[in-house]
Amino acid sequence: MTYQFRTLSTRQMNPNLAEWLDLGGHQARSNQPLKKDDNPASNKRAPNYDLRQTPTQTEIKLAMPGVSPEMLNISIERRRLTISGQSKTAASDPTSQLLHKGLGELHFEKVFDLTEDADPDAIRASIKLGLVTIEIPRKTDQLPRRIAVEH
């Protein structure tokens, strides 16, 4: 698993309000980092998640704000579970002026390798209020059990 860290300068953490709120008809400022192709929609990030395991299942909860069930894609290939989704911004109102853009379109993606005892045929997924829950049952024939002794 690879994590990427980025440090923010003091100017990014505490911007001058006059610089951000430009009421002179210029394009709104954005706190979304732009990729090399300058397309904000291509921003991809790994969602925050919790991973919990019980004797009978593994549960993954991912925060994917703004992602609707229609824009959520969960697939499995060779014991690799891929969860991706895209948030869409609402259509802009032509009578209003955008002063700051912080809720741009985002593409979320996270990949998990399933354990050997995971049952990929019984995976269940749900989404509610931007929280994706995936339940991966574990094969019970591999759980420890007590063998009865006859006498």
Residue frames as a rotation matrix with the C-alpha (Angstrom) as fourth column:
MET 1
0.587 0.809 0.000 0.00
0.809 -0.587 0.000 0.00
0.000 0.000 -1.000 0.00
THR 2
-0.535 -0.788 0.303 1.44
0.803 -0.586 -0.106 3.36
0.261 0.187 0.947 -1.00
TYR 3
0.542 0.653 -0.529 0.57
0.768 -0.641 -0.004 6.65
-0.342 -0.403 -0.849 0.63
GLN 4
-0.215 -0.557 0.802 1.38
0.772 -0.600 -0.210 10.06
0.598 0.574 0.559 -0.77
PHE 5
0.264 0.236 -0.935 1.90
0.840 -0.533 0.103 13.08
-0.474 -0.813 -0.339 1.46
ARG 6
-0.043 -0.220 0.975 1.85
0.680 -0.721 -0.133 16.70
0.732 0.657 0.180 0.43
THR 7
-0.377 -0.128 -0.917 2.76
0.838 -0.470 -0.279 19.64
-0.395 -0.874 0.284 2.60
LEU 8
0.544 0.631 0.553 0.90
0.765 -0.644 -0.017 22.92
0.345 0.433 -0.833 2.41
SER 9
-0.626 -0.709 0.324 2.59
0.529 -0.691 -0.492 26.28
0.573 -0.137 0.808 2.57
THR 10
-0.676 0.351 -0.648 1.35
0.494 -0.436 -0.752 28.88
-0.546 -0.829 0.121 5.03
ARG 11
-0.778 0.368 -0.509 -0.22
-0.570 -0.755 0.324 30.77
-0.265 0.543 0.797 2.12
GLN 12
-0.602 0.568 -0.561 -2.28
-0.181 0.588 0.789 27.70
0.777 0.577 -0.251 1.14
MET 13
-0.525 0.389 -0.757 -3.45
0.793 0.548 -0.268 27.05
0.310 -0.740 -0.596 4.71
ASN 14
0.034 0.495 -0.868 -4.38
0.691 -0.639 -0.338 30.66
-0.722 -0.589 -0.364 5.46
PRO 15
-0.375 -0.215 0.902 -5.03
0.897 -0.331 0.294 32.49
0.235 0.919 0.317 2.18
ASN 16
-0.919 0.063 -0.388 -5.60
0.039 -0.967 -0.250 36.21
-0.391 -0.245 0.887 2.04
LEU 17
-0.137 0.973 0.185 -9.37
0.558 0.230 -0.797 36.70
-0.818 -0.006 -0.575 1.78
ALA 18
0.328 0.241 -0.913 -9.06
-0.458 -0.805 -0.377 39.54
-0.827 0.541 -0.153 -0.75
GLU 19
-0.651 -0.630 -0.423 -7.02
-0.694 0.268 0.669 37.26
-0.308 0.729 -0.612 -3.03
TRP 20
-0.880 0.331 0.341 -9.64
0.359 0.933 0.018 34.48
-0.313 0.139 -0.940 -2.91
LEU 21
0.141 0.989 -0.048 -12.74
0.759 -0.139 -0.636 36.66
-0.635 0.054 -0.770 -3.17
ASP 22
-0.887 -0.429 -0.174 -12.26
0.186 -0.674 0.715 38.52
-0.424 0.601 0.677 -6.40
LEU 23
0.007 0.999 -0.032 -15.55
0.491 -0.031 -0.871 40.23
-0.871 -0.009 -0.491 -7.20
GLY 24
-0.243 -0.197 -0.950 -14.27
-0.517 -0.802 0.298 41.83
-0.821 0.564 0.093 -10.40
GLY 25
0.675 0.622 -0.397 -15.75
-0.665 0.280 -0.692 39.16
-0.319 0.732 0.602 -12.69
HIS 26
-0.310 -0.839 -0.446 -12.65
-0.917 0.389 -0.094 36.97
0.252 0.380 -0.890 -12.81
GLN 27
0.140 0.313 -0.939 -12.81
-0.193 0.939 0.284 33.19
0.971 0.142 0.192 -12.68
ALA 28
0.838 0.252 0.483 -13.36
-0.511 0.055 0.858 31.71
0.189 -0.966 0.175 -9.22
ARG 29
-0.286 -0.945 0.160 -10.42
-0.927 0.231 -0.295 30.35
0.242 -0.233 -0.942 -7.29
SER 30
0.692 0.471 -0.547 -10.22
-0.363 0.882 0.300 26.64
0.624 -0.009 0.781 -6.60
ASN 31
0.184 -0.642 0.745 -8.65
-0.927 0.139 0.348 24.58
-0.327 -0.754 -0.569 -3.85
GLN 32
0.856 0.114 0.505 -8.63
0.033 0.961 -0.273 21.51
-0.517 0.251 0.819 -6.11
PRO 33
-0.169 -0.967 -0.189 -5.13
-0.316 -0.128 0.940 20.68
-0.933 0.219 -0.284 -7.37
LEU 34
0.717 0.402 -0.569 -4.96
-0.637 0.046 -0.769 20.47
-0.283 0.914 0.290 -11.15
LYS 35
0.459 -0.540 0.706 -3.30
0.440 0.828 0.347 17.59
-0.772 0.152 0.618 -12.94
LYS 36
-0.573 -0.808 -0.135 -0.91
0.240 -0.323 0.915 18.12
-0.784 0.492 0.379 -15.81
ASP 37
-0.624 0.383 0.681 -3.79
0.753 0.062 0.655 18.15
0.209 0.922 -0.327 -18.30
ASP 38
-0.981 0.187 0.054 -5.43
-0.195 -0.926 -0.324 21.05
-0.011 -0.328 0.945 -16.36
ASN 39
-0.250 0.932 -0.263 -8.70
-0.244 0.202 0.949 19.13
0.937 0.301 0.177 -16.17
PRO 40
-0.490 0.051 0.870 -10.22
-0.867 -0.133 -0.480 19.29
0.091 -0.990 0.110 -12.66
ALA 41
0.607 0.795 0.004 -12.44
-0.794 0.606 0.055 16.27
0.041 -0.037 0.998 -13.49
SER 42
0.423 -0.503 -0.754 -9.34
-0.122 0.792 -0.598 14.09
0.898 0.345 0.274 -13.78
ASN 43
-0.280 -0.492 0.825 -8.53
-0.887 -0.197 -0.418 14.56
0.368 -0.848 -0.381 -10.08
LYS 44
0.393 0.335 -0.856 -8.28
-0.050 0.938 0.344 11.10
0.918 -0.093 0.385 -8.57
ARG 45
-0.348 -0.505 0.790 -7.94
-0.842 -0.203 -0.501 10.34
0.413 -0.839 -0.354 -4.91
ALA 46
-0.596 0.109 -0.795 -8.14
0.299 0.950 -0.094 7.36
0.745 -0.294 -0.599 -2.61
PRO 47
0.336 0.791 0.511 -11.11
-0.305 -0.422 0.854 7.63
0.891 -0.443 0.100 -0.26
ASN 48
-0.556 -0.374 0.742 -10.71
-0.815 0.070 -0.575 7.43
0.163 -0.925 -0.344 3.50
TYR 49
0.212 0.631 -0.746 -11.76
-0.399 0.753 0.523 4.00
0.892 0.187 0.411 4.74
ASP 50
-0.046 -0.152 0.987 -12.18
-0.949 0.314 0.004 1.71
-0.310 -0.937 -0.159 7.74
LEU 51
-0.092 -0.051 -0.994 -11.38
-0.516 0.857 0.004 -1.98
0.852 0.513 -0.106 7.49
ARG 52
-0.132 0.164 0.978 -12.84
-0.964 0.208 -0.165 -4.34
-0.231 -0.964 0.131 10.09
GLN 53
-0.376 -0.022 -0.926 -12.66
-0.450 0.878 0.162 -8.12
0.810 0.478 -0.340 10.34
THR 54
0.169 0.474 0.864 -14.80
-0.950 0.311 0.016 -10.49
-0.261 -0.824 0.503 12.37
PRO 55
-0.530 -0.382 0.758 -14.69
-0.272 0.922 0.274 -14.30
-0.803 -0.061 -0.592 12.42
THR 56
0.042 0.661 0.749 -17.42
0.590 0.588 -0.553 -14.41
-0.806 0.465 -0.365 9.76
GLN 57
0.685 0.250 0.684 -16.77
0.721 -0.366 -0.589 -11.40
0.103 0.896 -0.431 7.52
THR 58
-0.591 -0.768 -0.247 -14.59
0.744 -0.637 0.203 -8.49
-0.313 -0.064 0.948 6.50
GLU 59
0.583 0.812 0.015 -16.24
0.781 -0.556 -0.286 -5.07
-0.224 0.179 -0.958 6.33
ILE 60
-0.663 -0.723 0.195 -14.94
0.747 -0.623 0.231 -2.07
-0.046 0.299 0.953 4.40
LYS 61
0.573 0.766 -0.292 -16.44
0.716 -0.641 -0.275 1.40
-0.398 -0.051 -0.916 4.85
LEU 62
-0.534 -0.740 0.409 -15.30
0.845 -0.446 0.296 4.11
-0.037 0.503 0.863 2.43
ALA 63
0.101 0.499 -0.861 -16.10
0.326 -0.834 -0.445 7.84
-0.940 -0.236 -0.247 2.52
MET 64
-0.723 -0.246 0.646 -17.06
0.683 -0.112 0.722 8.90
-0.106 0.963 0.249 -1.00
PRO 65
-0.217 0.681 -0.699 -19.01
0.288 -0.640 -0.713 12.17
-0.933 -0.356 -0.057 -0.60
GLY 66
-0.102 0.305 -0.947 -21.09
-0.715 -0.684 -0.144 13.24
-0.692 0.662 0.288 -3.56
VAL 67
-0.906 -0.225 -0.357 -21.00
-0.412 0.655 0.633 9.81
0.092 0.721 -0.687 -5.25
SER 68
0.097 0.991 0.096 -24.44
-0.973 0.115 -0.199 8.50
-0.208 -0.074 0.975 -6.21
PRO 69
0.159 0.011 0.987 -25.23
-0.164 0.986 0.015 4.76
-0.973 -0.165 0.159 -6.54
GLU 70
0.949 0.245 0.200 -25.32
0.154 0.192 -0.969 5.21
-0.276 0.950 0.144 -10.33
MET 71
0.660 -0.751 -0.016 -21.76
-0.561 -0.478 -0.676 6.60
0.500 0.455 -0.737 -10.34
LEU 72
0.154 -0.572 0.806 -20.37
-0.846 0.345 0.406 3.85
-0.510 -0.744 -0.431 -8.06
ASN 73
0.552 -0.063 -0.832 -18.54
-0.572 0.697 -0.432 0.90
0.607 0.714 0.349 -9.63
ILE 74
0.136 -0.477 0.869 -17.44
-0.821 0.437 0.368 -2.14
-0.555 -0.763 -0.332 -7.62
SER 75
0.690 0.039 -0.722 -15.70
-0.568 0.648 -0.508 -4.96
0.448 0.761 0.469 -9.47
ILE 76
0.394 -0.582 0.712 -13.63
-0.514 0.503 0.695 -8.00
-0.762 -0.639 -0.101 -8.66
GLU 77
0.802 -0.252 -0.542 -11.00
-0.418 0.412 -0.810 -9.65
0.427 0.876 0.225 -10.81
ARG 78
0.181 -0.762 -0.622 -8.56
0.247 0.648 -0.721 -12.34
0.952 -0.023 0.306 -9.64
ARG 79
0.277 0.056 -0.959 -9.24
0.941 0.186 0.283 -11.69
0.194 -0.981 -0.001 -5.94
ARG 80
-0.860 -0.492 -0.138 -8.67
0.506 -0.856 -0.102 -7.94
-0.068 -0.157 0.985 -6.44
LEU 81
0.199 0.967 -0.161 -11.60
0.962 -0.224 -0.155 -5.77
-0.185 -0.124 -0.975 -5.35
THR 82
-0.851 -0.439 0.288 -11.78
0.503 -0.839 0.207 -2.34
0.151 0.321 0.935 -7.01
ILE 83
0.217 0.884 -0.415 -14.12
0.895 -0.349 -0.276 0.37
-0.389 -0.312 -0.867 -5.75
SER 84
-0.874 -0.470 0.121 -14.42
0.478 -0.788 0.388 3.53
-0.087 0.396 0.914 -7.82
GLY 85
0.250 0.967 -0.043 -16.88
0.941 -0.253 -0.225 6.36
-0.228 0.016 -0.973 -8.08
GLN 86
-0.727 -0.437 0.529 -17.20
0.585 -0.798 0.144 9.87
0.359 0.414 0.836 -9.39
SER 87
-0.164 0.652 -0.740 -18.86
0.661 -0.484 -0.574 12.84
-0.733 -0.583 -0.351 -7.78
LYS 88
-0.309 0.163 0.937 -20.69
0.825 -0.444 0.350 15.28
0.473 0.881 0.003 -10.00
THR 89
-0.867 0.048 -0.496 -21.22
0.242 -0.830 -0.502 18.93
-0.436 -0.555 0.708 -9.24
ALA 90
0.141 0.990 0.028 -24.64
0.664 -0.074 -0.744 20.46
-0.734 0.124 -0.667 -9.71
ALA 91
0.020 -0.053 0.998 -25.29
0.924 -0.381 -0.038 22.52
0.383 0.923 0.041 -12.83
SER 92
-0.793 -0.399 -0.459 -24.31
0.558 -0.780 -0.285 26.13
-0.244 -0.482 0.841 -12.29
ASP 93
0.343 0.914 -0.216 -26.95
0.798 -0.405 -0.447 28.80
-0.496 -0.019 -0.868 -11.97
PRO 94
-0.147 -0.459 0.876 -26.44
0.890 -0.447 -0.085 31.45
0.431 0.768 0.474 -14.70
THR 95
0.599 0.440 0.669 -27.82
0.160 -0.884 0.439 34.16
0.784 -0.156 -0.600 -12.40
SER 96
0.952 -0.297 -0.071 -25.16
0.038 -0.114 0.993 33.60
-0.303 -0.948 -0.097 -9.71
GLN 97
0.491 -0.867 -0.080 -21.44
-0.591 -0.265 -0.762 34.28
0.640 0.422 -0.643 -9.57
LEU 98
0.806 -0.295 -0.513 -19.12
0.485 0.826 0.286 31.53
0.340 -0.480 0.809 -8.30
LEU 99
0.748 -0.515 0.419 -16.64
-0.610 -0.783 0.125 33.09
0.264 -0.349 -0.899 -5.84
HIS 100
-0.312 -0.841 0.443 -14.80
-0.911 0.397 0.113 29.95
-0.271 -0.368 -0.889 -4.70
LYS 101
0.539 0.429 -0.725 -14.76
-0.648 0.761 -0.031 26.45
0.539 0.486 0.688 -6.17
GLY 102
-0.425 -0.662 0.617 -13.95
-0.902 0.363 -0.232 23.79
-0.071 -0.656 -0.752 -3.59
LEU 103
0.023 0.544 0.839 -16.45
-0.316 0.800 -0.510 21.09
-0.948 -0.254 0.190 -4.54
GLY 104
-0.205 -0.170 -0.964 -15.14
-0.974 -0.061 0.218 20.09
-0.096 0.983 -0.153 -7.94
GLU 105
0.814 0.436 -0.383 -15.73
-0.508 0.854 -0.109 16.75
0.280 0.283 0.917 -9.58
LEU 106
-0.153 -0.857 0.492 -13.62
-0.946 0.270 0.176 14.04
-0.284 -0.439 -0.853 -8.00
HIS 107
0.450 0.186 -0.874 -12.85
-0.482 0.874 -0.062 10.49
0.752 0.449 0.483 -9.00
PHE 108
0.222 -0.308 0.925 -12.39
-0.915 0.261 0.307 8.11
-0.336 -0.915 -0.224 -6.05
GLU 109
0.567 -0.033 -0.823 -10.64
-0.409 0.856 -0.315 4.78
0.715 0.515 0.472 -6.43
LYS 110
-0.024 -0.559 0.829 -9.36
-0.965 0.229 0.127 2.17
-0.261 -0.797 -0.545 -3.98
VAL 111
0.275 0.006 -0.961 -8.13
-0.520 0.842 -0.144 -1.38
0.809 0.539 0.235 -4.62
PHE 112
0.180 -0.168 0.969 -8.07
-0.913 0.338 0.228 -4.21
-0.366 -0.926 -0.092 -2.07
ASP 113
-0.482 -0.322 -0.815 -6.56
-0.545 0.839 -0.009 -7.68
0.687 0.440 -0.579 -2.40
LEU 114
0.562 0.786 0.258 -8.93
-0.730 0.324 0.602 -10.24
0.389 -0.527 0.756 -0.89
THR 115
-0.309 -0.617 0.723 -7.70
-0.870 0.492 0.048 -12.82
-0.385 -0.614 -0.689 1.59
GLU 116
-0.876 -0.116 -0.467 -7.76
-0.343 0.832 0.435 -16.52
0.338 0.542 -0.769 0.73
ASP 117
-0.794 0.591 -0.143 -10.76
0.562 0.622 -0.546 -17.17
-0.234 -0.513 -0.826 3.02
ALA 118
-0.564 0.611 -0.556 -12.91
-0.492 -0.789 -0.368 -14.43
-0.663 0.066 0.745 1.42
ASP 119
-0.290 0.583 0.759 -16.03
0.695 0.673 -0.252 -15.57
-0.657 0.454 -0.601 -0.45
PRO 120
-0.918 -0.175 -0.355 -16.12
-0.058 -0.827 0.559 -13.34
-0.392 0.534 0.749 -3.57
ASP 121
-0.719 0.689 0.085 -19.48
0.360 0.265 0.895 -14.75
0.594 0.674 -0.438 -4.71
ALA 122
0.138 0.814 -0.565 -21.29
0.943 0.067 0.326 -13.48
0.303 -0.577 -0.758 -1.59
ILE 123
-0.825 -0.498 -0.268 -20.02
0.556 -0.803 -0.217 -9.87
-0.107 -0.328 0.938 -1.44
ARG 124
0.342 0.935 0.092 -22.70
0.934 -0.348 0.073 -7.27
0.101 0.061 -0.993 -0.63
ALA 125
-0.803 -0.594 0.039 -22.41
0.591 -0.804 -0.066 -3.50
0.071 -0.030 0.997 -1.09
SER 126
0.425 0.905 -0.023 -24.53
0.902 -0.421 0.094 -0.48
0.075 -0.060 -0.995 -0.15
ILE 127
-0.734 -0.579 0.356 -24.20
0.539 -0.815 -0.214 3.30
0.414 0.035 0.910 -0.18
LYS 128
0.478 0.855 -0.200 -25.92
0.820 -0.352 0.452 5.78
0.316 -0.380 -0.869 2.11
LEU 129
0.986 -0.006 -0.165 -25.10
0.054 -0.934 0.354 9.49
-0.156 -0.358 -0.921 2.54
GLY 130
0.592 -0.792 -0.147 -21.73
-0.668 -0.381 -0.639 9.13
0.450 0.477 -0.755 0.82
LEU 131
-0.190 -0.623 0.759 -20.62
-0.876 0.457 0.156 6.14
-0.444 -0.635 -0.633 2.95
VAL 132
0.252 0.175 -0.952 -20.02
-0.725 0.686 -0.066 2.96
0.641 0.706 0.300 0.95
THR 133
0.039 -0.179 0.983 -20.24
-0.830 0.542 0.132 -0.27
-0.556 -0.821 -0.128 2.96
ILE 134
0.149 -0.077 -0.986 -18.91
-0.726 0.669 -0.162 -3.52
0.672 0.740 0.044 1.53
GLU 135
0.324 0.020 0.946 -19.40
-0.787 0.560 0.258 -6.80
-0.524 -0.828 0.197 3.38
ILE 136
-0.023 -0.451 -0.892 -17.17
-0.778 0.569 -0.267 -9.70
0.628 0.687 -0.364 2.35
PRO 137
0.828 0.368 0.423 -18.20
-0.556 0.638 0.533 -12.98
-0.074 -0.676 0.733 3.99
ARG 138
-0.354 -0.934 0.045 -15.44
-0.934 0.356 0.037 -15.37
-0.050 -0.029 -0.998 5.00
LYS 139
0.061 0.314 -0.948 -15.66
-0.423 0.868 0.260 -19.05
0.904 0.385 0.186 4.12
THR 140
0.457 0.237 0.858 -16.75
-0.886 0.036 0.462 -20.80
0.079 -0.971 0.227 7.29
ASP 141
0.961 -0.111 -0.253 -15.13
0.098 0.993 -0.061 -24.12
0.258 0.034 0.965 6.39
GLN 142
0.089 -0.995 0.050 -11.74
0.383 -0.012 -0.924 -22.52
0.919 0.102 0.380 7.14
LEU 143
0.239 0.054 0.969 -12.70
-0.730 -0.648 0.216 -21.21
0.640 -0.760 -0.115 10.59
PRO 144
-0.843 -0.534 -0.067 -11.33
-0.342 0.627 -0.700 -23.02
0.416 -0.567 -0.711 13.64
ARG 145
0.288 0.953 0.096 -13.81
-0.750 0.163 0.641 -25.43
0.595 -0.257 0.762 15.18
ARG 146
-0.359 -0.338 0.870 -13.93
-0.859 0.484 -0.167 -27.99
-0.364 -0.807 -0.464 17.92
ILE 147
-0.319 0.182 -0.930 -14.07
-0.512 0.793 0.330 -31.67
0.798 0.581 -0.160 17.03
ALA 148
0.451 0.572 0.685 -16.34
-0.891 0.250 0.378 -33.74
0.045 -0.781 0.623 19.23
VAL 149
-0.702 -0.686 -0.193 -14.73
-0.635 0.725 -0.267 -36.84
0.323 -0.065 -0.944 20.73
GLU 150
0.399 0.847 -0.350 -16.90
-0.581 0.529 0.619 -39.94
0.710 -0.044 0.703 20.94
HIS 151
-0.654 -0.600 0.461 -16.67
-0.743 0.397 -0.539 -42.23
0.141 -0.694 -0.706 23.96
